[in-house]
Amino acid sequence: MRTRTSGLTIIEILVVVSIIALLVGLLLPAVHTVQKMAKETKQKAQFTSIELGLAAFKSDYGDYPPSSWTNPNLPGGRTDYCGAQKLAEALLGWDLLGFHPDSAWRGDGLDRNGGPTTYDPLKVNPAAQTLDKRKGRYIELEHANAFRLGDSAVGLRDGLFPDTSNSSGNPQPLAARTYVLCDVFTVRECKVLEDPGTLAVPGVAAKMVSPGTPILYYKANPASKVLDTGDPETRIYNVRDNWPLVSLRLLADGLKPLAARRQHPLEDANYFYEYIRDPRVQARPYPYRPDSYLLISAGADGIYGTNDDIRNFGQ
C-alpha cells in the first residue's frame, strides 16, 4: 500500500510566493501615497500654526515681521539675518524665550546701538530685565520644529549648515546661533557633525535627529504695485529676502563643497518671480498674497521651487 505524504510542492510554493510579491507590489505604492499625504497634511497644519502666530504678532505690533536680508557686519564673519531667521525670532524670540518688542532684528540679538538691552546675549543684565517686556511665544515650541543654525566658533559645530564655505573657500556669512523653523519633511542624510543627523548643543550630550529644511518667509511690501523691478524698495516681494539660506543649497548635501551641491531653482530671480506669480491676474504680472506674506516648504525632495513644495499660496 502506497503512503501519501502531505505538503506543498515547489510549484505551489512558487505560486504562493509570487502572489505575495504581487500583493506587496500593489500595496507599497498605496502605503507611500498615504505617507506622503500624511506628511503634507502635517506640513499644512504647521503652516496654520505659523499663520495664527503671525496674525497675533500683527495684532500686537501693527504689522507682520520684516523679512528683508540684513547684514549688520557682526564680528566673526557669520552676519546674515534673513526672512526665515526673522520669522523664528518673531514667533519664538531670538533666544526662544519670546519676542522682545524693542528688537532691532539683528542676528546677534543686540539692540539698535549694539547694546544688550533687548535679548541680552552678553548676559550682563538681570534675567527678568528683558523677559518682563515680552509677551511670550506666538507658537508652541513643541510644534515649531525650530533648529539652530551652525557655528564654527571655538570648535563648536552645532546646528544646521555648520562651517559652510562658498566656492572660494570663504565662510558663508550666515548669522550663527540664530534659529529657523524647519518643515516636517526630515532630511535623513543631513550631516551636521561627523555623523548624519547629529545636532550638538554645548553642555548637552549630542543626540541623533532628522531636521527638516528651513521654511522660507517673505513679507510683502503692500505699498508697491509691481511684481519685480530693479529696485528692491519698489517691488512687492524681494527674491533676496532668504538668499543666505537658498544660496547654501540643499541641506541634505551636508558638508559637500558648495559647487558639488544641488541647486535650488529659487536661486534664479526670474524663476522666483514666475513661481510666485498669480496666473489668474492677466493684466500684468502680479504675485499671490500681495498684501501679506509667503511661506514655502521645500517638500519631500528638500528643493525649493519644485512641484512638491508646500506653500501658503497657489494651492
C-alpha positions in Angstrom: 0.0 0.0 0.0 1.4 3.4 -1.0 1.8 6.0 1.7 0.8 9.6 0.6 2.8 12.4 2.0 1.2 15.8 2.7 2.8 19.2 1.9 3.3 21.8 -0.8 5.2 21.1 -4.0 7.9 23.5 -5.2 5.5 24.8 -7.9 2.8 25.5 -5.3 5.3 27.4 -3.1 6.5 29.4 -6.0 2.9 30.3 -6.9 2.2 31.4 -3.3 5.4 33.5 -3.2 4.5 35.1 -6.5 1.1 36.0 -5.2 2.5 37.5 -2.0 5.1 39.5 -4.0 2.4 40.8 -6.3 0.3 41.9 -3.3 3.2 43.6 -1.7 4.0 45.4 -5.0 0.4 46.6 -5.2 0.4 47.7 -1.5 3.7 49.6 -1.3 2.7 52.4 -3.7 -0.6 52.8 -1.7 1.4 53.0 1.6 3.8 55.5 0.1 0.8 57.7 -1.1 -0.8 57.6 2.3 2.5 58.5 4.0 3.0 61.4 1.5 -0.5 62.7 2.1 0.0 62.5 5.9 3.3 64.5 5.7 1.6 67.1 3.5 -1.3 67.4 5.9 1.1 67.8 8.8 3.0 70.5 7.0 -0.2 72.4 6.2 -1.1 72.1 9.9 2.3 73.6 10.8 1.6 76.5 8.4 -1.7 77.1 10.1 0.0 77.4 13.4 2.5 79.8 11.9 -0.2 81.9 10.3 -2.1 82.1 13.6 1.1 83.2 15.3 1.7 85.8 12.7 -1.8 87.1 13.0 -1.3 87.5 16.7 2.0 89.2 16.1 0.4 91.7 13.8 -2.4 92.3 16.2 0.2 93.2 18.9 2.6 95.2 16.8 0.6 96.5 13.9 2.4 94.7 11.1 3.9 91.4 10.2 7.6 90.8 11.0 10.1 92.0 8.4 11.8 89.5 6.1 14.5 91.8 4.5 18.0 90.4 4.3 20.1 92.5 6.7 23.9 92.4 7.2 24.8 94.4 10.3 28.5 93.5 9.9 28.7 91.4 13.1 32.1 90.1 14.2 33.1 86.6 13.3 32.1 86.6 9.7 28.6 85.0 10.1 26.5 88.1 9.7 23.4 87.4 7.5 20.0 87.6 9.0 17.2 86.9 6.6 13.4 86.2 6.4 13.5 82.6 7.7 15.5 83.7 10.8 13.3 86.7 11.4 10.2 84.5 11.2 11.6 82.4 14.0 12.5 85.4 16.1 9.0 86.9 15.7 7.2 83.7 16.8 9.7 82.4 19.4 12.2 85.1 20.2 15.8 85.4 19.2 16.7 83.1 22.2 13.4 81.1 22.1 12.1 82.9 25.2 9.7 85.2 23.4 9.9 88.2 21.1 11.2 91.5 22.6 9.1 94.5 21.4 12.3 96.6 21.1 14.1 94.2 18.9 16.4 95.6 16.3 16.1 92.5 14.2 19.8 91.8 14.5 21.4 88.5 14.0 23.4 89.0 17.2 20.4 89.7 19.4 21.7 93.2 20.5 19.8 96.4 20.4 20.0 99.1 17.7 23.0 100.7 19.4 24.8 97.3 19.8 23.9 97.1 23.4 22.4 94.2 25.5 19.1 95.8 26.4 16.8 93.6 24.3 17.8 89.9 24.3 20.9 90.4 26.5 23.1 87.9 24.6 26.1 89.1 26.6 24.3 88.1 29.8 25.1 91.3 31.7 21.6 92.2 32.8 19.4 90.5 35.5 17.3 87.7 33.8 14.0 89.4 34.4 15.1 92.8 32.9 14.4 91.7 29.3 11.9 88.9 30.0 9.3 91.2 31.7 8.7 93.1 28.4 8.0 90.1 26.3 4.5 88.7 25.6 5.7 85.1 25.3 5.9 82.8 22.2 3.4 83.1 19.4 3.7 79.4 18.6 4.2 76.4 20.8 7.8 75.4 20.9 6.9 71.7 20.6 5.2 72.4 17.3 7.6 74.9 15.9 10.3 72.5 14.8 13.0 75.1 15.5 16.6 74.3 14.8 19.7 76.5 15.4 22.0 77.4 12.6 25.6 76.4 12.6 28.6 77.9 14.4 32.2 77.1 13.9 33.5 79.3 16.8 35.7 77.8 19.5 35.5 74.4 17.9 31.7 74.1 18.1 29.7 72.8 15.2 26.2 72.8 16.4 23.1 73.3 14.3 22.3 73.3 10.6 24.7 74.3 7.8 27.9 74.2 10.0 31.2 75.5 8.8 29.8 76.2 5.3 32.1 77.7 2.7 31.5 79.1 -0.7 33.2 78.2 -3.9 36.2 80.4 -3.0 36.6 78.6 0.3 35.4 81.6 2.3 32.9 81.1 5.2 29.3 82.0 4.2 28.3 84.9 6.4 25.3 83.2 8.0 24.4 84.5 11.5 25.2 81.6 13.7 23.3 80.6 16.9 20.1 82.0 15.4 17.0 79.8 14.7 14.9 78.8 11.8 11.6 76.9 11.7 12.0 73.7 9.7 9.4 71.8 7.8 8.2 68.2 8.6 10.0 66.6 5.7 13.0 65.2 7.5 16.4 65.2 5.8 17.7 61.8 6.9 21.1 62.2 5.3 21.8 65.6 6.8 25.3 65.8 8.1 25.7 68.3 10.9 28.6 66.8 12.9 30.7 63.9 11.7 27.6 61.6 11.9 24.5 62.1 9.8 21.7 64.0 11.5 23.6 64.8 14.7 23.0 68.1 16.4 25.2 69.1 19.3 24.2 71.6 22.0 27.0 73.0 24.2 26.9 71.3 27.6 24.4 68.7 26.4 25.1 65.2 25.0 24.6 65.1 21.2 21.6 63.2 20.0 20.5 61.9 16.7 17.8 63.9 15.0 16.5 64.4 11.5 15.8 68.1 10.8 13.6 69.3 8.0 14.5 72.1 5.6 14.1 75.7 6.8 10.8 77.3 6.0 11.2 80.5 3.8 9.3 83.6 4.8 8.8 86.6 2.5 6.9 89.7 3.7 5.0 91.7 1.1 5.5 95.4 0.5 1.8 96.4 0.2 2.8 100.0 -0.9 4.2 98.5 -4.1 2.1 97.6 -7.1 4.9 95.9 -9.1 5.9 92.3 -9.0 9.6 92.9 -9.9 11.8 95.8 -10.7 15.5 96.5 -10.4 14.9 98.4 -7.2 14.1 96.2 -4.2 12.3 99.0 -2.5 9.6 99.2 -5.2 8.6 95.6 -5.6 6.1 93.6 -3.7 8.4 90.7 -2.9 12.2 90.6 -2.9 13.8 87.5 -4.2 16.8 88.0 -1.9 15.0 88.0 1.4 16.1 84.4 2.1 19.2 84.5 -0.1 21.7 83.3 2.6 19.7 80.0 3.1 18.8 79.4 -0.5 22.4 80.0 -1.7 23.7 77.4 0.7 21.8 74.8 -1.5 20.4 71.5 -0.2 20.6 70.8 3.5 20.7 67.1 2.5 24.0 67.6 0.8 25.6 68.2 4.2 29.3 69.1 4.2 29.8 68.7 0.5 31.7 71.6 -1.2 29.2 74.2 -2.3 30.0 73.6 -6.0 29.0 69.9 -5.6 25.6 70.5 -4.0 22.3 70.5 -5.8 20.9 74.0 -6.6 17.6 75.4 -5.6 15.6 76.8 -8.6 14.7 79.8 -6.4 18.3 81.0 -6.6 17.2 82.4 -10.0 15.4 85.7 -9.8 13.4 85.2 -13.0 12.3 81.8 -11.8 11.3 83.1 -8.4 9.0 85.8 -9.7 7.3 83.4 -12.1 7.0 80.9 -9.2 5.1 83.4 -7.0 3.1 84.9 -9.9 -0.7 84.5 -9.7 -1.9 83.2 -13.1 -5.4 84.4 -12.5 -4.3 88.0 -13.0 -3.8 88.5 -16.7 -3.5 92.3 -17.0 0.1 92.3 -15.8 2.5 90.1 -13.7 1.2 90.1 -10.1 2.0 87.9 -7.2 -0.1 85.8 -4.8 -0.9 87.4 -1.5 0.3 90.9 -2.4 -0.7 92.4 1.0 0.7 89.8 3.5 3.4 87.2 3.2 4.6 84.0 1.6 5.6 80.7 3.3 7.5 78.0 1.4 8.4 74.5 2.5 10.8 72.6 0.2 8.7 69.5 0.4 10.0 65.9 0.5 12.8 66.5 -2.0 14.3 69.3 0.0 14.5 71.6 -3.0 12.8 75.0 -3.1 10.9 75.7 -6.2 9.8 72.2 -7.3 6.3 70.7 -7.7 6.2 69.0 -4.3 6.7 72.3 -2.4 4.1 73.1 0.3 3.1 76.8 0.2 0.6 79.1 1.7 -0.3 80.3 -1.8 -1.4 78.9 -5.1 -2.8 75.6 -3.6 
